[in-house]
Amino acid sequence: MSGSTLKHWLKRLLQVVVIVEVVWLILINSALQLPMTQPLINKIRPEKFYLSWDSAWSWYPARVHLKGVFANGQSYSQQWQFSATSVSGSVALIPLIFKRVWVSDVDGSDIDYRQRPRPNVDKDVSHIEPYFPEITGREKSTTITTPKNKKRPWYVSIDEINVSGSHSLWIYNLTGNLDGEIGAGLNVRSQGGPFSLDAHSLDLNLGTFYLNGDQEVFRQGELKGSMGFAEFVPRENRGVQMFNFLKLDAEVNLDVNSLAYINLFTVGFEGLQVQGKGHVGGRLLIDRGEVLEGTDLTADADDLQIDIASLNISGAGAVNLTRAPEPDNKLDLEFIYQDVKVEHDDDDSPLLTGQGLELNINVDGFLLPKEGEFDQSRSIAFSIDGLTVPDLSLFQRFLPEKWPFKMYGGQGQLQGSASMSPTSIAVDLGISSDEADMGIRQYRFNTDLDAALKIDNPAILSNNTRVAGTYIKLTDAQLQNDNNDEKSEPWEASVVIEKGELSILTENQKTDEEHAVDLLKLLGKVKTKELLGNTQGLLGFEATVSSLAWLSILFKDNHNAKVSGSGTVSGDLFLGSGLLDVGTNVEVSSEALAVNILDYVSTGNGKVTLNIEEGGGGANPDWLMEILLTDASMARSKQATAGIQDVEMSLKALVKDVTFDTEVNNDFTLDFKILSAKVTDMDVFNGYLPPDSPLQFTKGTADLSADIALQREDADGWLKLASRDLEASLDKQVVGGDLFVDMLLVGGVPTDMMFDISGSEIRLDGLHVLGGEEDFDQKGWSAELTLVRGETTWTDPPLLDVEVELHMSDSRPIVAMFRNEKDPPKFLANMMKIEDIKGEAQIKMHDDTLVIPYAHAVSDNIDVGIKGVITETTGTGVIYARYKKLHAIVKIADGKRNVDIVRARNKYLEYQVEP
């Protein structure tokens, strides 16, 4: 083509362009200015949209400028309104024929946008509906639920939207204003088609935003960066599901009145909610619902609240949100409290107060859980640096109700750390107190407390939970029974778990509906006390205690049985359903073990074993308790010195259905054996005689043994005493011999210290008498005393009511004792030996008073009888003697004696003893 031809065509093209431009300017500007244009446009789909403007023009084809723009519209579920000071953009005209709207280079200023939902019968929004915006020309109407007409959809694509100026938003019940610039692109298809947004440039100064009219959400801040949504179908991804398509890279700096946005990052932690207000600053990166590396967002709050598992944590603090780089690559949410208060929902007082609490939450970084999966990498951890426990009793709620351990009160300090993931747990917590008030049912301790809880299990599905290192130390403690105002002397105890493996989950809890354990999910549903109440496993422990009084809990004062002293304790505790189970065995060793039984206290080297025989894993197991004492001493409970030495004894009791309930007193048989013992001085038994009794033991030792079975309302067994070279004073004479006692227990009520000793026998051999006038010391003499009926109450002073039968080999020692009386009758002085003497007697003792209603021995030629009362201050009575046809009576009154032979027998028979 020649140059002239090219110029010709260029000239013709220029003419066409000029003509088109002139025609465009005339036609489009005329159309934009005509009064009928806007009504015609709004007749197209009035139910869908409305458009108006104050002025409009176009300088060249496909680009239009509008001022005072206003538009509104509605979809099936939403209504909206848009206005702007000015808007301009370029539109591709030909694609409009095919329902394609291509707009580019859109410039807008001073945007006002409003949106509200069309009420849905399935979703009640009446509580916030008064705060929805007004939409000009649109009545509030319900969501359209009828099927949509099948029409070809519109495709809208807007490139390079640039907005500047001052803008306002009112979306649902949220209102606010902002200044700045926005650069974005938008793609949408009608008929519920896909939607995408790319706000690639944000530089905004945020004003105050409100909820429900006057509730500040945030005020005065900055937002820079980009935000958008990858293509998605809104109808199929409503609400939080939109986060799966969110793309965000923004730097923020603003004051917020709600930190609820943090809950977006705590997915997978059921029951955890964050609230509060403060200043938020930093960078946040999100890509299709995943928080990316480089995120570093901080919230400084004067009021930071976390609700988790019925606990409310509140106070001043900071929240740091970061995404770690590879290989860890976890999203870390860190809560740091400077001043904190931890409360339970059901309490009026705080559990913890003070400074020094950090809480860390780690998740995989996705804002929403993946379908059919849960985040195995998520974890929660906290560390405590010396928080105050104002009232220890508030922690009782975390212990199973069937445990006997009680927290009554006192203040303390808590420190340590704990962490948990879906399949692991680690705890290292310590608590201390100078004034802890604790107890086991009615037994309460006022004590200094130092305790630590150590739990470790990295794989809860395959491993048991280790608790080795857990310990509790009590110092300066006093044990007090609620039913007894007396407090014990201060004592100490230290218990350390040397080995221990527990299962804190039942088999049903280890598999949920997805066949995978999720400890975090489980703890959101199950209370701590319920988990502890299901614990199973083994604990091996060692302990030192300065008081063993707690062992008496099993006896509950039956038979006046108690244990005291200090020592070491070790053993294995088997747990089932949170309680001690069969196989539990405990061993106590003590070099100064004191055992009370009835009216006696024995102290020596001791060993105590405790075993659960059956009923383990329940609230009331059967306990077998065995106590062995060696190289021990024994004394009555009120004796200053122990007259029984070299004691080797044992106690054995199977206590069924043990409960720590103070109202329940378990029946059991207490097997009490004295294998061997040495009475070093028989005068220890003078305590069972009235204080001024004419009979007092003065010399002698004895061997002692016993085998007794005691029940609450029955007793069975025997006690044997063998004393050689025994001496006693009897009315200013010295008598001696060998004493053998075979005491039987054939019944009684041991709980009241009452015993039936019928059938018991006392034998005296080789009796000798030393007196002022005559001595008797010859071998071959013996006397036997049999209790045909005997009842005693083992109290202080003791009670006694017996009927006895007596058999003496001869009368020689009796004659010697009569001859030692002052001015005895001549016939008594000349009395000969009388053999085979038999007799009977009734003896009573109460209130330190010995009563002998009668005691009478007879033979062919001799009678001897005694009647009298011996009290603490005096003795009165008569002693009668007959030899053949000669009679005499010794009268005793006010410490004086008088021998009478006139009507002696009648006076003896007429004499009555007042009990």
Rosetta blueprint (number, residue, H / E / L):
1 M L
2 S L
3 G H
4 S H
5 T H
6 L H
7 K H
8 H H
9 W H
10 L H
11 K H
12 R H
13 L H
14 L H
15 Q H
16 V H
17 V H
18 V H
19 I H
20 V H
21 E H
22 V H
23 V H
24 W H
25 L H
26 I H
27 L H
28 I H
29 N H
30 S H
31 A H
32 L H
33 Q H
34 L L
35 P L
36 M L
37 T H
38 Q H
39 P H
40 L H
41 I H
42 N H
43 K L
44 I L
45 R L
46 P L
47 E L
48 K L
49 F E
50 Y E
51 L E
52 S E
53 W L
54 D L
55 S E
56 A E
57 W E
58 S E
59 W E
60 Y E
61 P L
62 A L
63 R E
64 V E
65 H E
66 L E
67 K E
68 G E
69 V E
70 F E
71 A E
72 N E
73 G E
74 Q E
75 S L
76 Y L
77 S L
78 Q E
79 Q E
80 W E
81 Q E
82 F E
83 S E
84 A E
85 T E
86 S E
87 V E
88 S E
89 G E
90 S E
91 V E
92 A L
93 L L
94 I H
95 P H
96 L H
97 I H
98 F H
99 K L
100 R E
101 V E
102 W E
103 V E
104 S E
105 D E
106 V E
107 D E
108 G E
109 S E
110 D E
111 I E
112 D E
113 Y E
114 R E
115 Q E
116 R E
117 P E
118 R L
119 P L
120 N E
121 V L
122 D L
123 K E
124 D L
125 V L
126 S L
127 H L
128 I L
129 E H
130 P H
131 Y H
132 F L
133 P L
134 E L
135 I L
136 T L
137 G L
138 R L
139 E L
140 K L
141 S L
142 T L
143 T L
144 I L
145 T L
146 T L
147 P L
148 K L
149 N L
150 K L
151 K L
152 R L
153 P L
154 W L
155 Y E
156 V E
157 S E
158 I E
159 D E
160 E E
161 I E
162 N E
163 V E
164 S E
165 G L
166 S E
167 H E
168 S E
169 L E
170 W E
171 I E
172 Y L
173 N L
174 L E
175 T E
176 G E
177 N E
178 L E
179 D E
180 G E
181 E E
182 I E
183 G E
184 A E
185 G E
186 L E
187 N E
188 V E
189 R E
190 S L
191 Q L
192 G L
193 G L
194 P L
195 F E
196 S E
197 L E
198 D E
199 A E
200 H E
201 S E
202 L E
203 D E
204 L E
205 N E
206 L E
207 G L
208 T L
209 F E
210 Y E
211 L E
212 N L
213 G L
214 D L
215 Q E
216 E E
217 V E
218 F E
219 R E
220 Q E
221 G E
222 E E
223 L E
224 K E
225 G E
226 S E
227 M E
228 G E
229 F E
230 A E
231 E E
232 F E
233 V L
234 P H
235 R H
236 E H
237 N L
238 R L
239 G H
240 V H
241 Q H
242 M H
243 F H
244 N H
245 F H
246 L E
247 K E
248 L E
249 D E
250 A E
251 E E
252 V E
253 N E
254 L E
255 D E
256 V E
257 N L
258 S L
259 L L
260 A H
261 Y H
262 I H
263 N H
264 L H
265 F H
266 T L
267 V L
268 G L
269 F L
270 E L
271 G L
272 L L
273 Q E
274 V E
275 Q E
276 G E
277 K E
278 G E
279 H E
280 V E
281 G E
282 G E
283 R E
284 L E
285 L E
286 I E
287 D E
288 R L
289 G L
290 E E
291 V E
292 L L
293 E L
294 G L
295 T L
296 D E
297 L E
298 T E
299 A E
300 D E
301 A E
302 D E
303 D E
304 L E
305 Q E
306 I E
307 D E
308 I E
309 A L
310 S L
311 L E
312 N E
313 I E
314 S E
315 G E
316 A E
317 G E
318 A E
319 V E
320 N E
321 L E
322 T E
323 R E
324 A L
325 P L
326 E L
327 P L
328 D L
329 N L
330 K L
331 L E
332 D E
333 L E
334 E E
335 F E
336 I E
337 Y E
338 Q E
339 D E
340 V E
341 K E
342 V E
343 E E
344 H E
345 D L
346 D L
347 D L
348 D L
349 S L
350 P L
351 L L
352 L E
353 T E
354 G E
355 Q L
356 G L
357 L E
358 E E
359 L E
360 N E
361 I E
362 N E
363 V E
364 D L
365 G L
366 F E
367 L L
368 L L
369 P L
370 K L
371 E L
372 G L
373 E L
374 F L
375 D L
376 Q L
377 S L
378 R L
379 S E
380 I E
381 A E
382 F E
383 S E
384 I E
385 D E
386 G E
387 L E
388 T E
389 V E
390 P L
391 D L
392 L H
393 S H
394 L H
395 F H
396 Q H
397 R H
398 F H
399 L L
400 P L
401 E L
402 K L
403 W L
404 P L
405 F E
406 K E
407 M E
408 Y E
409 G E
410 G L
411 Q L
412 G E
413 Q E
414 L E
415 Q E
416 G E
417 S E
418 A E
419 S E
420 M E
421 S E
422 P L
423 T L
424 S E
425 I E
426 A E
427 V E
428 D E
429 L E
430 G E
431 I E
432 S E
433 S E
434 D E
435 E E
436 A E
437 D E
438 M E
439 G E
440 I E
441 R L
442 Q L
443 Y E
444 R E
445 F E
446 N E
447 T E
448 D E
449 L E
450 D E
451 A E
452 A E
453 L E
454 K E
455 I E
456 D E
457 N E
458 P L
459 A L
460 I L
461 L L
462 S L
463 N L
464 N L
465 T E
466 R E
467 V L
468 A L
469 G L
470 T L
471 Y E
472 I E
473 K E
474 L E
475 T E
476 D E
477 A E
478 Q E
479 L E
480 Q E
481 N E
482 D L
483 N L
484 N L
485 D L
486 E L
487 K E
488 S L
489 E L
490 P L
491 W E
492 E E
493 A E
494 S E
495 V E
496 V E
497 I E
498 E E
499 K E
500 G E
501 E E
502 L E
503 S E
504 I L
505 L L
506 T L
507 E H
508 N H
509 Q H
510 K H
511 T L
512 D L
513 E L
514 E L
515 H L
516 A L
517 V L
518 D L
519 L H
520 L H
521 K H
522 L H
523 L H
524 G H
525 K H
526 V L
527 K L
528 T H
529 K H
530 E H
531 L H
532 L H
533 G L
534 N L
535 T L
536 Q E
537 G E
538 L E
539 L E
540 G E
541 F E
542 E E
543 A E
544 T E
545 V E
546 S L
547 S L
548 L L
549 A H
550 W H
551 L H
552 S H
553 I H
554 L L
555 F L
556 K L
557 D L
558 N H
559 H H
560 N H
561 A L
562 K E
563 V E
564 S E
565 G L
566 S L
567 G E
568 T E
569 V E
570 S E
571 G E
572 D E
573 L E
574 F E
575 L E
576 G E
577 S L
578 G L
579 L E
580 L E
581 D L
582 V L
583 G L
584 T L
585 N E
586 V E
587 E E
588 V E
589 S E
590 S E
591 E E
592 A E
593 L E
594 A E
595 V E
596 N E
597 I E
598 L L
599 D L
600 Y E
601 V E
602 S E
603 T E
604 G E
605 N E
606 G E
607 K E
608 V E
609 T E
610 L E
611 N E
612 I E
613 E E
614 E E
615 G L
616 G L
617 G L
618 G L
619 A L
620 N L
621 P L
622 D E
623 W E
624 L E
625 M E
626 E E
627 I E
628 L E
629 L E
630 T E
631 D E
632 A E
633 S E
634 M E
635 A E
636 R E
637 S L
638 K L
639 Q L
640 A L
641 T L
642 A L
643 G L
644 I E
645 Q E
646 D E
647 V E
648 E E
649 M E
650 S E
651 L E
652 K E
653 A E
654 L E
655 V E
656 K L
657 D L
658 V L
659 T L
660 F L
661 D L
662 T L
663 E L
664 V L
665 N L
666 N L
667 D L
668 F L
669 T L
670 L E
671 D E
672 F E
673 K E
674 I E
675 L E
676 S E
677 A E
678 K E
679 V E
680 T L
681 D L
682 M H
683 D H
684 V H
685 F H
686 N H
687 G H
688 Y H
689 L L
690 P L
691 P L
692 D L
693 S L
694 P L
695 L E
696 Q E
697 F E
698 T E
699 K E
700 G E
701 T E
702 A E
703 D E
704 L E
705 S E
706 A E
707 D E
708 I E
709 A E
710 L E
711 Q E
712 R L
713 E L
714 D E
715 A E
716 D E
717 G E
718 W E
719 L E
720 K E
721 L E
722 A E
723 S E
724 R E
725 D E
726 L E
727 E E
728 A E
729 S E
730 L E
731 D L
732 K L
733 Q E
734 V E
735 V E
736 G E
737 G E
738 D E
739 L E
740 F E
741 V E
742 D E
743 M E
744 L E
745 L E
746 V L
747 G E
748 G E
749 V E
750 P H
751 T H
752 D H
753 M L
754 M E
755 F E
756 D E
757 I L
758 S L
759 G L
760 S L
761 E E
762 I E
763 R E
764 L E
765 D E
766 G E
767 L E
768 H E
769 V E
770 L E
771 G L
772 G L
773 E L
774 E L
775 D L
776 F E
777 D E
778 Q L
779 K L
780 G L
781 W L
782 S E
783 A E
784 E E
785 L E
786 T E
787 L E
788 V E
789 R E
790 G E
791 E E
792 T E
793 T E
794 W L
795 T L
796 D L
797 P L
798 P L
799 L E
800 L E
801 D E
802 V E
803 E E
804 V E
805 E E
806 L E
807 H E
808 M E
809 S E
810 D E
811 S L
812 R H
813 P H
814 I H
815 V H
816 A H
817 M H
818 F H
819 R H
820 N L
821 E L
822 K L
823 D L
824 P L
825 P L
826 K H
827 F H
828 L H
829 A H
830 N L
831 M L
832 M L
833 K L
834 I L
835 E E
836 D E
837 I E
838 K E
839 G E
840 E E
841 A E
842 Q E
843 I E
844 K E
845 M E
846 H E
847 D L
848 D L
849 T E
850 L E
851 V E
852 I E
853 P E
854 Y E
855 A E
856 H E
857 A E
858 V E
859 S L
860 D L
861 N L
862 I E
863 D E
864 V E
865 G E
866 I E
867 K E
868 G E
869 V E
870 I E
871 T L
872 E L
873 T L
874 T L
875 G E
876 T E
877 G E
878 V E
879 I E
880 Y E
881 A E
882 R E
883 Y E
884 K L
885 K L
886 L E
887 H E
888 A E
889 I E
890 V E
891 K E
892 I E
893 A E
894 D L
895 G L
896 K E
897 R E
898 N E
899 V E
900 D E
901 I L
902 V L
903 R L
904 A H
905 R H
906 N H
907 K H
908 Y H
909 L H
910 E H
911 Y L
912 Q L
913 V L
914 E L
915 P L
